[in-house]
């Protein structure tokens, strides 16, 4: 490291300047700087668009706050949570800051693009990534890892409307493994075992623990519920998968939880048995149903960790939507009548 470079959100710089200041590489989308205790991420939505997918960018806020999605490393074949992708998955455990840049234009008289600094991020440790279907550099469809970044506590990202995830250019339906829908939590070390450099501005481990306590509990429960139900269906000899629906003119994609191909039933799971969660599941199912092949004979059902109130059960019955919930001995309501 031969120069200094202050990482101020909105800064426009080059990969070479970052490498000179922090000792990382200049060519990959994910560049760890081990000695500096940092990981630099270079997002270029235009590069993904060349291959036919548009996952990079400022996604819609969810109930837990702002979100930026980023397609992982690997241009051919299924992406794996290994190699350079590991630098993202372990940045909290290793006490490394995560810094996000977005490609901006081109440098005059030289190749390569300038880099605009968005700010310091933390990987969502409860659901660090989604698995999506997209073509590789060779044109073959494969699984890609779409990482989920949150702004680090106390920071203000310098993103703009131009950084929004690009809208899809056409409708599409892809088959995916339902196990890929289940949240795969990353490991966060205990507070007293986290090594953070003294000059770091934010303790990312504490940030994650603080902002995701409720999310952790609910998504863990939902993940366990879906996993148990998939095992139940498999034990009964049923074939399962899920879908990835891409909608023309909209960013991102829609992904139901479980599709029972044997009985032609679509399930949406929730980690809490509340009216609000059931109403959300109902809305999702009605939206998904419009896109499923042979929708005229498709059945839809809500999957819950326990029985809802009698009035909520009556609501589902009036709507013609099935209900399956977990019990001590299995799943009540399955098979659907």
Backbone as numpy.savetxt, mean C-alpha at the origin, in Angstrom:
# Nx Ny Nz CAx CAy CAz Cx Cy Cz
31.78 11.65 1.50 30.93 12.84 1.50 31.82 14.08 1.50
31.74 14.87 0.45 32.66 15.99 0.29 31.98 17.35 0.38
30.65 17.38 0.32 29.95 18.66 0.37 28.79 18.54 1.36
28.15 19.65 1.60 26.96 19.65 2.46 25.75 20.01 1.61
24.61 19.50 2.02 23.37 19.77 1.29 22.23 19.72 2.30
21.60 20.86 2.55 20.49 20.91 3.48 19.23 20.38 2.81
18.61 19.40 3.44 17.40 18.79 2.89 16.18 19.60 3.35
15.85 20.58 2.56 14.71 21.45 2.83 13.61 21.12 1.83
12.40 20.76 2.28 11.32 20.45 1.33 11.15 21.53 0.29
11.08 21.11 -0.97 10.98 22.04 -2.08 12.30 22.25 -2.80
13.40 21.81 -2.17 14.72 21.93 -2.79 14.75 21.19 -4.12
15.32 21.81 -5.15 15.53 21.16 -6.44 17.03 20.96 -6.61
17.44 19.72 -6.82 18.85 19.40 -6.89 19.07 18.25 -7.87
20.21 17.60 -7.77 20.53 16.48 -8.66 20.94 15.27 -7.84
20.90 14.12 -8.45 21.35 12.90 -7.78 22.83 13.00 -7.42
23.61 13.62 -8.30 25.05 13.74 -8.05 25.32 14.57 -6.81
24.55 15.65 -6.64 24.74 16.50 -5.47 24.38 15.75 -4.19
23.33 14.96 -4.25 22.92 14.17 -3.08 23.97 13.12 -2.76
24.47 12.46 -3.81 25.50 11.43 -3.61 26.77 12.03 -3.02
27.16 13.21 -3.50 28.36 13.85 -2.99 28.22 14.23 -1.52
27.01 14.59 -1.12 26.79 15.03 0.26 26.60 13.87 1.22
26.01 12.77 0.74 25.62 11.71 1.68 26.19 10.33 1.37
26.89 10.20 0.25 27.57 8.95 0.00 26.70 7.81 -0.49
25.69 8.11 -1.30 24.83 7.06 -1.86 25.09 6.95 -3.36
24.43 6.00 -4.01 24.54 5.85 -5.45 23.70 6.87 -6.19
23.76 6.81 -7.52 23.07 7.82 -8.33 22.13 7.23 -9.37
22.02 5.91 -9.47 21.30 5.33 -10.61 20.00 4.62 -10.26
19.87 4.11 -9.04 18.70 3.32 -8.69 17.60 4.18 -8.06
16.39 3.65 -8.08 15.27 4.36 -7.47 15.35 4.38 -5.96
16.00 3.37 -5.38 16.19 3.29 -3.92 17.68 3.28 -3.65
18.18 4.31 -3.00 19.62 4.45 -2.78 19.91 4.63 -1.29
20.35 3.56 -0.59 20.73 3.70 0.81 22.04 4.49 0.96
22.11 5.27 2.01 23.35 5.96 2.38 23.66 5.51 3.80
24.35 4.38 3.91 24.53 3.72 5.21 25.22 4.60 6.23
26.33 5.22 5.84 27.10 6.03 6.80 26.31 7.24 7.29
25.44 7.76 6.43 24.65 8.94 6.80 23.36 8.57 7.53
23.06 7.28 7.60 21.83 6.86 8.26 20.58 7.28 7.53
20.62 7.21 6.19 19.49 7.65 5.39 19.24 6.68 4.23
18.01 6.72 3.71 17.65 6.03 2.49 16.97 7.05 1.59
17.49 7.20 0.37 16.92 8.15 -0.58 16.07 7.40 -1.60
14.86 7.92 -1.83 13.92 7.31 -2.77 13.64 8.31 -3.88
13.83 7.86 -5.12 13.61 8.72 -6.28 12.40 8.21 -7.05
11.33 8.99 -7.01 10.09 8.61 -7.66 9.99 9.30 -9.02
9.61 8.53 -10.04 9.47 9.09 -11.39 8.22 8.50 -12.03
7.05 9.10 -11.79 5.80 8.56 -12.33 5.82 8.38 -13.84
6.54 9.25 -14.55 6.58 9.14 -16.01 7.24 7.84 -16.45
8.22 7.38 -15.68 8.91 6.13 -16.04 7.95 4.95 -15.93
7.12 4.93 -14.88 6.15 3.85 -14.75 5.11 3.89 -15.84
4.70 5.09 -16.24 3.70 5.23 -17.28 4.17 4.61 -18.60
5.48 4.62 -18.84 6.03 4.02 -20.05 5.74 2.52 -20.10
5.65 1.90 -18.93 5.39 0.46 -18.86 3.90 0.15 -18.71
3.08 1.17 -18.56 1.65 0.94 -18.49 1.05 0.96 -17.10
1.81 1.38 -16.08 1.22 1.49 -14.74 1.52 2.86 -14.14
0.63 3.31 -13.28 0.74 4.65 -12.71 0.45 4.59 -11.22
1.32 3.94 -10.48 1.12 3.78 -9.05 1.83 4.85 -8.22
2.88 5.47 -8.78 3.64 6.46 -8.02 2.88 7.77 -7.90
2.90 8.34 -6.69 2.34 9.67 -6.54 1.59 9.85 -5.24
1.13 11.06 -5.06 0.35 11.44 -3.88 -1.02 10.81 -3.99
-1.28 9.82 -3.16 -2.57 9.13 -3.18 -3.59 9.90 -2.37
-4.83 9.46 -2.43 -5.88 10.10 -1.63 -5.61 9.85 -0.14
-5.88 10.87 0.67 -5.76 10.69 2.12 -6.72 9.59 2.58
-6.31 8.81 3.55 -7.22 7.87 4.18 -7.49 8.34 5.60
-8.14 7.49 6.40 -8.50 7.92 7.75 -7.30 8.13 8.66
-6.12 7.72 8.20 -4.92 7.87 9.01 -4.01 8.99 8.52
-4.43 9.70 7.45 -3.66 10.85 7.03 -3.14 10.77 5.61
-2.20 11.66 5.28 -1.64 11.73 3.92 -0.85 10.48 3.56
-0.78 10.22 2.26 -0.16 8.99 1.77 0.51 9.24 0.42
1.73 8.71 0.26 2.41 8.72 -1.04 2.73 7.27 -1.38
2.40 6.84 -2.59 2.67 5.46 -2.99 3.83 5.42 -3.98
4.63 4.37 -3.87 5.87 4.28 -4.64 6.10 2.84 -5.09
6.31 2.64 -6.38 6.55 1.31 -6.93 7.98 0.87 -6.64
8.13 -0.34 -6.10 9.43 -0.83 -5.67 10.39 -1.16 -6.80
11.54 -1.73 -6.42 12.62 -2.05 -7.37 12.35 -3.38 -8.07
12.75 -3.43 -9.33 12.61 -4.64 -10.14 11.80 -4.36 -11.38
12.42 -4.49 -12.56 11.74 -4.14 -13.81 11.14 -5.34 -14.54
11.56 -6.56 -14.17 11.03 -7.77 -14.81 10.71 -8.81 -13.74
9.66 -9.59 -13.99 9.28 -10.62 -13.05 8.65 -10.04 -11.80
8.12 -10.91 -10.94 7.49 -10.46 -9.71 8.49 -9.75 -8.81
8.12 -8.58 -8.33 8.96 -7.89 -7.35 8.87 -8.62 -6.02
9.97 -8.61 -5.28 10.05 -9.30 -4.00 10.48 -8.33 -2.90
10.11 -8.61 -1.66 10.55 -7.76 -0.53 11.99 -8.06 -0.15
12.86 -8.05 -1.14 14.28 -8.34 -0.96 15.09 -7.28 -1.70
16.42 -7.44 -1.70 17.28 -6.51 -2.41 17.10 -5.09 -1.93
17.01 -4.16 -2.87 16.88 -2.75 -2.50 15.56 -2.46 -1.81
14.54 -3.26 -2.08 13.27 -3.05 -1.38 13.42 -3.26 0.13
14.40 -4.06 0.53 14.64 -4.29 1.96 15.03 -2.99 2.67
15.69 -2.10 1.95 16.10 -0.83 2.57 14.89 -0.03 3.03
13.77 -0.16 2.31 12.56 0.52 2.73 11.91 -0.19 3.91
11.85 -1.51 3.82 11.16 -2.30 4.85 11.86 -2.25 6.20
13.17 -2.00 6.20 13.95 -2.04 7.44 14.42 -0.67 7.90
13.97 0.39 7.25 14.55 1.71 7.57 14.26 2.11 9.01
13.08 1.76 9.53 12.77 2.10 10.92 13.60 1.25 11.86
13.65 -0.06 11.61 14.40 -0.97 12.48 15.88 -0.60 12.54
16.41 -0.08 11.44 17.83 0.28 11.39 18.08 1.74 11.74
17.02 2.47 12.09 17.20 3.86 12.49 17.62 4.77 11.36
17.17 4.48 10.15 17.52 5.30 8.99 16.36 6.21 8.59
16.66 7.45 8.30 15.66 8.37 7.78 15.35 8.02 6.33
14.10 8.24 5.94 13.66 7.97 4.57 13.32 9.30 3.90
13.99 9.61 2.80 13.82 10.90 2.14 13.33 10.70 0.71
12.25 11.40 0.36 11.58 11.22 -0.93 11.84 12.38 -1.88
12.25 12.02 -3.09 12.43 12.98 -4.17 11.55 12.58 -5.35
11.13 13.57 -6.13 10.34 13.33 -7.34 11.06 13.96 -8.52
11.16 13.20 -9.61 11.84 13.71 -10.81 11.12 14.94 -11.34
11.91 15.91 -11.76 11.34 17.15 -12.26 12.13 17.65 -13.45
11.53 17.58 -14.64 12.16 18.11 -15.84 13.49 17.46 -16.14
14.31 18.17 -16.92 15.65 17.70 -17.25 16.66 18.80 -17.02
17.88 18.38 -16.68 18.95 19.35 -16.49 19.40 19.89 -17.85
19.65 21.18 -17.95 20.10 21.74 -19.23 21.46 21.19 -19.64
21.59 20.81 -20.93 22.84 20.38 -21.55 23.39 19.09 -20.94
22.60 18.40 -20.14 23.08 17.15 -19.56 21.93 16.16 -19.49
22.25 14.89 -19.46 21.22 13.87 -19.33 20.70 13.79 -17.91
19.60 13.09 -17.73 19.05 12.91 -16.40 18.12 14.04 -16.00
17.36 13.81 -14.97 16.38 14.78 -14.52 16.78 15.41 -13.19
16.31 16.61 -12.96 16.47 17.22 -11.65 15.57 16.50 -10.66
15.88 16.67 -9.39 15.13 16.00 -8.33 14.58 17.05 -7.36
13.27 17.00 -7.15 12.62 17.92 -6.21 12.37 17.18 -4.90
12.85 17.75 -3.82 12.73 17.10 -2.52 11.34 17.30 -1.94
10.63 16.19 -1.68 9.29 16.24 -1.10 9.37 16.36 0.41
10.23 15.56 1.02 10.37 15.62 2.47 10.71 14.26 3.06
10.82 14.25 4.39 11.12 13.01 5.10 9.84 12.20 5.28
9.94 10.91 5.01 8.80 10.01 5.08 9.07 8.90 6.09
8.02 8.17 6.43 8.16 6.91 7.15 7.29 5.89 6.44
7.76 4.66 6.35 6.99 3.60 5.75 5.87 3.19 6.70
4.67 3.05 6.18 3.55 2.57 6.99 3.89 1.15 7.44
4.17 0.98 8.72 4.63 -0.33 9.20 3.50 -1.35 9.32
2.25 -0.90 9.36 1.15 -1.83 9.47 0.83 -2.43 8.12
0.77 -1.61 7.10 0.61 -2.10 5.73 1.67 -1.41 4.88
2.89 -1.95 4.89 3.99 -1.26 4.22 3.85 -1.19 2.71
3.15 -2.15 2.12 2.97 -2.11 0.68 1.72 -2.89 0.27
1.22 -2.55 -0.92 0.18 -3.33 -1.59 0.84 -4.08 -2.72
0.27 -5.22 -3.08 0.73 -5.97 -4.25 -0.24 -5.69 -5.38
0.29 -5.21 -6.50 -0.53 -4.89 -7.66 -0.01 -5.63 -8.90
-0.87 -5.79 -9.87 -0.50 -6.42 -11.14 -0.20 -5.32 -12.16
0.92 -5.48 -12.84 1.32 -4.48 -13.84 2.35 -5.12 -14.78
2.47 -4.59 -15.99 3.47 -5.13 -16.91 4.88 -4.75 -16.52
5.83 -5.65 -16.81 7.23 -5.35 -16.59 7.85 -4.72 -17.82
9.14 -4.51 -17.77 9.85 -3.92 -18.91 9.73 -4.77 -20.15
9.53 -6.10 -19.94 9.39 -7.02 -21.06 7.95 -7.17 -21.52
7.03 -6.42 -20.91 5.64 -6.47 -21.30 4.83 -7.58 -20.65
5.47 -8.42 -19.84 4.80 -9.54 -19.18 4.20 -9.06 -17.86
2.95 -9.43 -17.61 2.29 -9.04 -16.36 2.99 -9.72 -15.17
3.14 -8.95 -14.10 3.79 -9.48 -12.91 3.29 -8.74 -11.67
3.65 -9.21 -10.49 3.32 -8.52 -9.24 4.33 -7.41 -8.98
3.84 -6.25 -8.61 4.73 -5.17 -8.19 4.36 -4.76 -6.76
5.35 -4.32 -6.02 5.15 -3.86 -4.66 4.96 -2.35 -4.67
3.81 -1.90 -4.20 3.53 -0.47 -4.16 3.63 -0.03 -2.69
4.76 0.59 -2.35 5.04 0.98 -0.97 4.20 2.19 -0.57
3.90 2.27 0.73 3.02 3.29 1.27 3.80 4.17 2.26
4.03 5.42 1.88 4.79 6.36 2.70 3.86 7.34 3.40
4.22 7.66 4.65 3.54 8.71 5.41 4.56 9.81 5.73
4.13 11.08 5.80 5.07 12.14 6.22 5.56 11.89 7.64
6.85 12.10 7.87 7.40 11.98 9.21 6.77 13.03 10.12
6.63 12.69 11.37 6.00 13.60 12.33 6.75 14.93 12.39
6.00 16.01 12.37 6.59 17.34 12.47 7.09 17.91 11.16
6.83 17.23 10.05 7.28 17.72 8.75 6.10 18.14 7.91
6.37 18.99 6.92 5.37 19.42 5.97 5.88 19.11 4.57
5.35 18.08 3.92 5.84 17.70 2.59 5.61 18.79 1.57
6.52 18.90 0.61 6.44 19.93 -0.42 5.81 19.38 -1.69
4.78 18.53 -1.53 4.13 18.03 -2.73 3.07 19.00 -3.20
2.73 18.90 -4.49 1.75 19.78 -5.11 0.71 18.93 -5.82
-0.26 19.57 -6.44 -1.30 18.84 -7.17 -0.70 18.05 -8.33
0.42 18.51 -8.87 1.06 17.79 -9.98 1.64 16.45 -9.53
1.78 16.27 -8.21 2.34 15.02 -7.70 1.27 13.97 -7.43
0.02 14.25 -7.73 -1.05 13.28 -7.54 -0.82 12.05 -8.43
-1.26 10.89 -7.94 -1.18 9.68 -8.75 -1.93 9.92 -10.06
-1.31 9.54 -11.18 -1.92 9.74 -12.48 -3.17 8.88 -12.63
-4.16 9.40 -13.32 -5.38 8.65 -13.58 -5.11 7.55 -14.61
-5.82 6.44 -14.47 -5.68 5.34 -15.42 -6.23 5.76 -16.78
-5.66 5.23 -17.82 -6.08 5.59 -19.18 -7.13 4.64 -19.74
-7.38 3.52 -19.04 -8.39 2.58 -19.52 -8.82 1.68 -18.37
-9.99 1.06 -18.53 -10.47 0.09 -17.55 -9.73 -1.23 -17.73
-9.50 -1.92 -16.62 -8.90 -3.25 -16.72 -9.25 -4.06 -15.49
-9.22 -5.38 -15.64 -9.46 -6.30 -14.55 -8.33 -7.32 -14.54
-7.66 -7.45 -13.40 -6.58 -8.42 -13.25 -6.91 -9.36 -12.10
-6.52 -10.62 -12.23 -6.70 -11.61 -11.17 -5.48 -11.57 -10.26
-5.70 -11.52 -8.95 -4.60 -11.52 -8.00 -4.85 -12.55 -6.92
-3.81 -12.93 -6.23 -3.90 -13.86 -5.11 -4.50 -13.13 -3.92
-5.58 -13.66 -3.31 -6.17 -12.95 -2.18 -5.23 -12.80 -1.00
-4.23 -13.68 -0.89 -3.26 -13.55 0.20 -2.46 -12.26 0.06
-2.35 -11.74 -1.17 -1.61 -10.51 -1.38 -2.36 -9.30 -0.85
-3.66 -9.44 -0.63 -4.46 -8.33 -0.12 -4.25 -8.15 1.38
-3.88 -9.23 2.06 -3.74 -9.20 3.51 -2.55 -8.33 3.90
-2.77 -7.43 4.88 -1.70 -6.56 5.34 -0.55 -7.39 5.91
0.67 -7.03 5.54 1.86 -7.72 6.02 2.68 -6.74 6.85
2.44 -6.68 8.14 3.10 -5.67 8.98 4.62 -5.81 8.97
5.30 -4.67 8.97 6.75 -4.67 9.11 7.10 -4.72 10.59
8.31 -5.15 10.88 8.74 -5.26 12.27 9.33 -3.94 12.72
8.80 -3.41 13.82 9.32 -2.19 14.41 9.99 -2.55 15.73
11.24 -2.16 15.94 11.92 -2.53 17.18 11.34 -1.82 18.39
11.57 -2.40 19.54 11.16 -1.73 20.77 11.88 -0.39 20.89
11.25 0.56 21.59 11.79 1.91 21.64 13.22 1.95 22.17
13.51 1.13 23.19 14.83 1.22 23.80 15.91 0.50 22.99
15.52 -0.19 21.91 16.52 -0.86 21.08 16.78 -0.13 19.77
16.05 0.97 19.54 16.21 1.71 18.30 17.43 2.64 18.38
18.30 2.51 17.39 19.48 3.36 17.37 19.25 4.50 16.39
19.13 5.69 16.92 18.91 6.88 16.10 20.11 7.81 16.27
20.65 8.26 15.16 21.80 9.17 15.24 21.38 10.46 15.94
22.29 11.04 16.72 21.97 12.21 17.53 21.55 13.40 16.68
22.07 13.48 15.45 21.76 14.65 14.64 20.50 14.47 13.81
19.78 13.36 14.00 18.56 13.17 13.24 17.44 14.00 13.85
16.58 14.52 12.97 15.54 15.43 13.42 14.36 14.68 14.03
14.08 13.46 13.54 12.87 12.76 13.97 13.19 11.34 14.38
12.56 10.88 15.43 12.67 9.48 15.83 11.57 8.72 15.11
11.90 8.09 13.99 10.88 7.49 13.14 10.18 6.33 13.82
10.84 5.60 14.68 10.19 4.48 15.36 9.06 4.98 16.26
9.33 6.07 16.99 8.29 6.64 17.85 7.16 7.20 17.01
7.48 7.81 15.88 6.45 8.37 15.01 5.48 7.29 14.57
6.02 6.18 14.09 5.16 5.09 13.62 4.30 4.57 14.75
4.88 4.36 15.92 4.13 3.81 17.04 2.99 4.74 17.44
3.23 6.05 17.36 2.22 7.00 17.81 1.05 7.12 16.84
1.33 7.17 15.55 0.27 7.48 14.60 -0.50 6.26 14.14
-0.05 5.06 14.47 -0.72 3.89 13.92 -1.22 2.91 14.98
-1.35 3.35 16.23 -1.78 2.43 17.27 -3.15 1.83 16.98
-4.12 2.67 16.61 -5.45 2.15 16.30 -5.44 1.36 15.00
-4.70 1.89 14.03 -4.62 1.20 12.74 -4.01 -0.19 12.92
-3.01 -0.29 13.78 -2.35 -1.56 14.02 -3.36 -2.62 14.50
-4.13 -2.27 15.49 -5.07 -3.22 16.08 -6.13 -3.65 15.08
-6.73 -2.69 14.37 -7.81 -3.00 13.45 -7.33 -3.81 12.26
-6.21 -3.40 11.66 -5.73 -4.11 10.49 -5.18 -5.48 10.83
-4.57 -5.62 12.01 -4.13 -6.94 12.45 -5.33 -7.88 12.51
-6.40 -7.38 13.10 -7.58 -8.21 13.26 -8.18 -8.56 11.91
-8.23 -7.59 11.00 -8.76 -7.85 9.66 -7.89 -8.85 8.91
-6.57 -8.69 9.02 -5.65 -9.61 8.35 -5.82 -11.03 8.87
-5.92 -11.16 10.18 -6.10 -12.49 10.77 -7.43 -13.11 10.33
-8.47 -12.28 10.23 -9.78 -12.76 9.81 -9.74 -13.27 8.38
-9.17 -12.49 7.47 -9.09 -12.90 6.07 -8.26 -14.16 5.92
-7.13 -14.22 6.62 -6.27 -15.40 6.54 -7.00 -16.65 7.02
-7.70 -16.52 8.13 -8.44 -17.67 8.67 -9.54 -18.10 7.71
-10.22 -17.14 7.08 -11.30 -17.49 6.17 -10.76 -18.13 4.90
-9.64 -17.65 4.39 -9.02 -18.28 3.22 -8.64 -19.72 3.53
-8.10 -19.95 4.71 -7.75 -21.32 5.12 -9.00 -22.19 5.19
-10.08 -21.63 5.74 -11.34 -22.35 5.84 -11.85 -22.74 4.45
-11.84 -21.80 3.52 -12.31 -22.09 2.17 -11.44 -23.14 1.49
-10.14 -23.04 1.67 -9.23 -24.01 1.08 -9.47 -25.40 1.65
-9.69 -25.48 2.95 -9.95 -26.78 3.59 -11.24 -27.41 3.06
-12.17 -26.57 2.61 -13.42 -27.07 2.06 -13.34 -27.34 0.56
-12.13 -27.19 0.01 -11.93 -27.47 -1.41 -12.35 -26.36 -2.35
-12.51 -25.15 -1.84 -12.93 -24.03 -2.67 -11.73 -23.32 -3.29
-11.90 -22.84 -4.51 -10.89 -22.06 -5.19 -11.14 -20.57 -4.92
-10.10 -19.84 -4.61 -10.25 -18.42 -4.29 -9.24 -17.58 -5.07
-9.61 -16.35 -5.29 -8.67 -15.34 -5.77 -9.29 -13.98 -5.48
-8.70 -12.92 -5.97 -9.28 -11.60 -5.84 -9.10 -10.87 -7.16
-9.49 -9.61 -7.20 -9.40 -8.82 -8.42 -8.68 -7.51 -8.16
-8.09 -6.99 -9.21 -7.59 -5.62 -9.21 -8.32 -4.89 -10.31
-9.19 -3.95 -9.93 -9.96 -3.18 -10.89 -9.31 -1.82 -11.10
-8.95 -1.53 -12.32 -8.45 -0.21 -12.68 -9.54 0.51 -13.45
-9.81 1.75 -13.07 -10.93 2.50 -13.64 -10.40 3.69 -14.44
-10.81 3.78 -15.68 -10.37 4.88 -16.54 -10.71 6.22 -15.92
-9.74 7.11 -15.91 -9.95 8.44 -15.38 -9.76 8.58 -13.89
-9.43 7.45 -13.19 -9.24 7.48 -11.75 -7.85 6.96 -11.39
-7.27 7.49 -10.32 -5.96 7.00 -9.89 -6.11 5.71 -9.09
-5.01 4.98 -8.96 -5.00 3.79 -8.12 -5.84 2.66 -8.68
-6.26 1.77 -7.80 -7.06 0.62 -8.22 -7.95 0.18 -7.06
-8.93 -0.65 -7.37 -9.86 -1.19 -6.38 -9.58 -2.66 -6.20
-9.51 -3.12 -4.95 -9.14 -4.51 -4.68 -10.02 -5.10 -3.58
-10.97 -5.98 -3.94 -11.77 -6.66 -2.92 -10.90 -7.61 -2.09
-11.46 -8.08 -0.97 -10.68 -8.94 -0.08 -10.63 -10.38 -0.56
-11.78 -11.01 -0.80 -11.81 -12.44 -1.14 -12.91 -12.69 -2.16
-12.58 -13.47 -3.19 -13.56 -13.96 -4.14 -13.55 -15.47 -4.09
-14.68 -16.07 -3.73 -14.84 -17.52 -3.73 -15.30 -17.92 -5.13
-14.34 -18.39 -5.93 -14.64 -18.73 -7.32 -15.54 -19.96 -7.43
-15.49 -20.82 -6.44 -16.32 -22.03 -6.46 -17.80 -21.70 -6.34
-18.14 -20.79 -5.43 -19.54 -20.42 -5.20 -19.91 -19.07 -5.81
-18.96 -18.41 -6.49 -19.20 -17.12 -7.12 -19.74 -16.10 -6.10
-18.95 -15.92 -5.03 -19.31 -14.98 -3.96 -18.13 -14.04 -3.71
-18.43 -12.77 -3.58 -17.42 -11.77 -3.28 -17.58 -11.33 -1.83
-16.48 -11.35 -1.07 -16.50 -10.99 0.34 -15.68 -9.73 0.59
-16.19 -8.87 1.45 -15.41 -7.73 1.93 -15.31 -7.84 3.44
-14.09 -7.84 3.96 -13.85 -8.05 5.39 -13.62 -6.72 6.10
-14.01 -6.67 7.36 -13.73 -5.53 8.22 -13.22 -6.05 9.56
-12.28 -5.32 10.15 -11.68 -5.73 11.40 -12.48 -5.35 12.63
-13.54 -4.55 12.43 -14.41 -4.16 13.54 -15.86 -4.41 13.17
-16.62 -4.91 14.13 -18.04 -5.19 13.90 -18.86 -4.00 14.38
-18.83 -2.94 13.61 -19.60 -1.75 13.94 -20.47 -1.38 12.75
-21.49 -0.58 13.01 -22.36 -0.15 11.92 -21.57 0.62 10.85
-20.68 1.48 11.29 -19.90 2.27 10.34 -19.06 1.37 9.44
-18.44 0.35 10.01 -17.63 -0.55 9.21 -18.47 -1.38 8.25
-19.63 -1.83 8.73 -20.52 -2.60 7.85 -21.03 -1.74 6.71
-21.39 -0.50 6.99 -21.86 0.39 5.93 -20.76 0.63 4.90
-19.52 0.76 5.36 -18.41 0.92 4.43 -18.25 -0.31 3.55
-18.36 -1.49 4.17 -18.24 -2.73 3.41 -19.34 -2.85 2.37
-20.56 -2.44 2.74 -21.69 -2.49 1.80 -21.40 -1.63 0.58
-20.95 -0.41 0.81 -20.63 0.48 -0.30 -19.55 -0.09 -1.20
-18.52 -0.66 -0.60 -17.44 -1.26 -1.39 -17.96 -2.43 -2.23
-18.77 -3.28 -1.62 -19.29 -4.44 -2.34 -20.16 -4.02 -3.53
-20.99 -3.01 -3.34 -21.84 -2.55 -4.43 -21.00 -1.99 -5.58
-19.91 -1.32 -5.24 -19.01 -0.79 -6.26 -18.27 -1.93 -6.97
-17.73 -2.86 -6.20 -17.01 -3.99 -6.78 -17.90 -4.84 -7.68
-19.14 -5.06 -7.23 -20.02 -5.99 -7.96 -20.23 -5.56 -9.40
-20.23 -4.28 -9.66 -20.44 -3.77 -11.02 -19.35 -4.22 -11.98
-18.22 -4.66 -11.43 -17.06 -4.93 -12.27 -16.68 -6.41 -12.37
-17.36 -7.24 -11.61 -17.03 -8.66 -11.58 -17.69 -9.38 -12.76
-16.97 -10.24 -13.46 -17.59 -11.04 -14.53 -18.79 -11.83 -14.01
-19.82 -11.95 -14.84 -21.07 -12.64 -14.48 -21.70 -12.02 -13.23
-21.71 -10.71 -13.20 -22.21 -10.01 -12.02 -23.70 -10.26 -11.78
-24.44 -10.65 -12.84 -25.88 -10.87 -12.71 -26.20 -11.96 -11.71
-25.29 -12.93 -11.56 -25.55 -14.04 -10.63 -24.57 -14.03 -9.46
-23.79 -12.96 -9.34 -22.82 -12.86 -8.25 -23.52 -12.60 -6.93
-23.07 -13.26 -5.87 -23.53 -12.95 -4.52 -22.43 -12.18 -3.79
-22.83 -11.29 -2.91 -21.87 -10.49 -2.14 -22.15 -10.67 -0.66
-21.09 -10.59 0.14 -21.24 -10.83 1.57 -20.21 -10.05 2.36
-20.58 -9.66 3.58 -19.69 -8.99 4.50 -19.08 -10.04 5.43
-17.77 -9.95 5.65 -17.05 -10.87 6.53 -16.60 -10.10 7.77
-17.01 -10.56 8.97 -16.75 -9.84 10.20 -16.13 -10.75 11.26
-15.45 -10.18 12.26 -14.81 -11.00 13.30 -15.80 -11.49 14.37
-17.01 -10.95 14.40 -18.03 -11.39 15.34 -19.38 -10.93 14.81
-20.46 -11.35 15.46 -21.80 -10.99 15.00 -22.09 -9.52 15.24
-22.67 -8.81 14.28 -23.09 -7.43 14.50 -24.42 -7.41 15.24
-24.93 -6.24 15.52 -26.19 -6.11 16.23 -27.33 -6.66 15.37
-28.45 -7.04 16.00 -29.59 -7.53 15.22 -30.06 -6.55 14.15
-30.02 -5.25 14.44 -30.48 -4.28 13.45 -29.56 -4.23 12.23
-28.26 -4.34 12.45 -27.32 -4.37 11.33 -27.52 -5.66 10.51
-27.78 -6.76 11.21 -28.08 -8.00 10.50 -29.34 -7.86 9.65
-30.35 -7.17 10.19 -31.58 -6.95 9.45 -31.33 -6.07 8.22
-30.48 -5.07 8.38 -30.12 -4.20 7.25 -29.52 -5.01 6.12
-28.55 -5.86 6.42 -27.91 -6.68 5.39 -28.92 -7.61 4.73
-29.82 -8.16 5.54 -30.83 -9.05 5.00 -31.76 -8.32 4.04
-32.18 -7.11 4.40 -33.05 -6.32 3.52 -32.36 -5.96 2.21
-31.04 -5.76 2.27 -30.28 -5.40 1.06 -29.92 -6.63 0.22
-30.19 -7.80 0.76 -29.83 -9.02 0.03 -28.34 -9.29 0.04
-27.66 -8.80 1.07 -26.21 -9.00 1.20 -25.96 -10.02 2.30
-25.14 -11.02 2.00 -24.86 -12.07 2.96 -24.00 -11.60 4.12
-24.03 -12.38 5.20 -23.21 -12.09 6.38 -22.52 -13.36 6.83
-21.21 -13.28 6.98 -20.42 -14.37 7.55 -19.57 -13.77 8.65
-19.58 -14.41 9.83 -18.74 -13.90 10.90 -18.07 -15.06 11.63
-16.94 -14.73 12.23 -16.12 -15.75 12.88 -16.67 -16.11 14.25
-16.59 -17.40 14.57 -17.00 -17.89 15.88 -15.86 -18.69 16.48
-16.06 -19.21 17.67 -15.03 -20.02 18.32 -14.77 -21.33 17.57
-15.74 -21.77 16.79 -15.61 -23.06 16.10 -15.51 -22.94 14.59
-15.54 -21.73 14.05 -15.46 -21.60 12.60 -16.09 -20.31 12.12
-17.01 -20.43 11.15 -17.64 -19.25 10.56 -19.15 -19.46 10.44
-19.91 -18.62 11.13 -21.36 -18.67 11.05 -21.81 -18.00 9.76
-22.85 -18.55 9.14 -23.37 -17.97 7.90 -22.75 -18.57 6.65
-21.74 -19.42 6.83 -21.12 -20.07 5.66 -21.36 -21.56 5.74
-21.72 -22.25 4.65 -21.92 -21.65 3.31 -23.19 -20.84 3.24
-23.18 -19.85 2.36 -24.34 -18.96 2.22 -25.51 -19.74 1.62
-26.69 -19.47 2.14 -27.88 -20.15 1.63 -28.34 -19.50 0.32
